[in-house]
Amino acid sequence: MKRVGALLFVLGLLVLSIPSAFAVQPDEVMSNPAQEARARELSRELRCMVCQNQSIDD
């Protein structure tokens, strides 16, 4: 059980250390146009708490 916990801890550190690997690229488009429009609207509305309140889209 300790090994599983240690493995999850290490995997968590890896995910936190390379967040840009999971970022959506600007040229990526969803296959469903309604979902794409919703995702674009959300990215314009969501604000970054670290980057001086810039939108996620910026």
C-alpha positions as CSV (number, residue, x, y, z in Angstrom):
1,M,0.0,0.0,0.0
2,K,2.9,2.3,0.7
3,R,4.3,1.7,-2.8
4,V,1.0,2.7,-4.4
5,G,1.0,5.9,-2.3
6,A,4.6,6.7,-3.3
7,L,3.8,6.0,-6.9
8,L,0.8,8.4,-6.8
9,F,2.9,11.0,-5.1
10,V,5.7,10.8,-7.8
11,L,3.1,10.9,-10.6
12,G,1.5,14.0,-9.0
13,L,4.8,15.7,-8.8
14,L,5.4,14.9,-12.5
15,V,2.0,16.3,-13.5
16,L,2.6,19.5,-11.5
17,S,6.1,20.0,-12.9
18,I,5.1,19.9,-16.6
19,P,1.6,21.5,-16.9
20,S,2.2,22.8,-20.4
21,A,2.3,19.2,-21.7
22,F,-1.4,19.0,-21.0
23,A,-2.3,22.5,-22.3
24,V,-4.7,22.9,-25.2
25,Q,-3.0,24.4,-28.2
26,P,-4.6,27.3,-30.0
27,D,-5.0,25.4,-33.3
28,E,-6.8,22.5,-31.6
29,V,-10.5,22.3,-32.5
30,M,-13.2,20.0,-31.1
31,S,-15.1,17.9,-33.6
32,N,-18.5,19.1,-32.1
33,P,-19.1,22.8,-33.1
34,A,-21.3,23.4,-30.1
35,Q,-18.7,22.1,-27.7
36,E,-16.0,24.1,-29.4
37,A,-18.1,27.3,-29.1
38,R,-18.7,26.6,-25.4
39,A,-15.0,25.8,-24.8
40,R,-14.0,29.1,-26.5
41,E,-16.5,31.1,-24.5
42,L,-15.3,29.5,-21.2
43,S,-11.7,30.2,-22.1
44,R,-12.6,33.9,-22.6
45,E,-14.5,34.1,-19.3
46,L,-12.2,32.2,-17.0
47,R,-9.5,34.3,-15.3
48,C,-6.0,33.3,-14.1
49,M,-5.4,33.9,-10.4
50,V,-1.7,34.1,-11.0
51,C,-1.4,36.1,-14.2
52,Q,-2.9,39.4,-13.1
53,N,-6.4,38.3,-13.8
54,Q,-5.8,37.7,-17.5
55,S,-8.3,35.4,-19.3
56,I,-7.3,31.8,-19.9
57,D,-7.7,32.6,-23.6
58,D,-5.0,35.3,-23.4
